[in-house]
């Protein structure tokens, strides 16, 4: 996250005065691409910069803020953390003299690539004090994104939605790959073919929404095929995952009772 923010803000004309990481090699790689200097420690960052972005795991954020609180001198006036789940008020641990804001992109951000801006068109949740929010709006617009103001108390459920949308899909992808491989599908074409399945589903969602964009045998009342899926998957480690996802799927189609009856018939008949 930090690498992408620093690089793409620099591309937008912002002056990035220092990069710091506990892994010096990581900081040097990013700094070389911007280009800018590498700070030797956190205090150097706070002395050089007007605004500091804290793009670190939630578990280490309090430790970093406590270090900031002990600094005798700093230039920094604005603190930005990019956790999607912690409120901006956690930044008060660094001291009340800072303006504070939390900024989080609703996107799966990949490792730094200089070819494509991963923030283009992405919505960012922002919340903080007035100065911090004004700063965040400028940052988001410079990154090519859009923003909305989130209630800090809603951040856990917001971040859960992001995790389901960006991460849980990989569980489905992995299962699809394993089942296709078991069916004898050419391994060299697995990634391409599964990606096409996902891509077409996303296109349907964008075009038609839910439930109109949903496809598959259940939408066509093809219960014989659904029963065959249940029977074959009941002999795999993925059965529970399939059943629970199908329960959500059936609910979206208004067919929850039908699914439970088919499930009982298919599993009970073995």
Helices and strands as residue ranges (DSSP letters): H 2-11, H 24-34, H 42-48, E 51-54, H 58-69, E 78-81, G 88-94, E 99-105, E 123-128, H 130-142, E 146-149, G 152-154, H 155-163, I 164-168, H 169-182, G 187-189, H 190-208, G 217-220, H 223-233, H 239-253, H 256-268
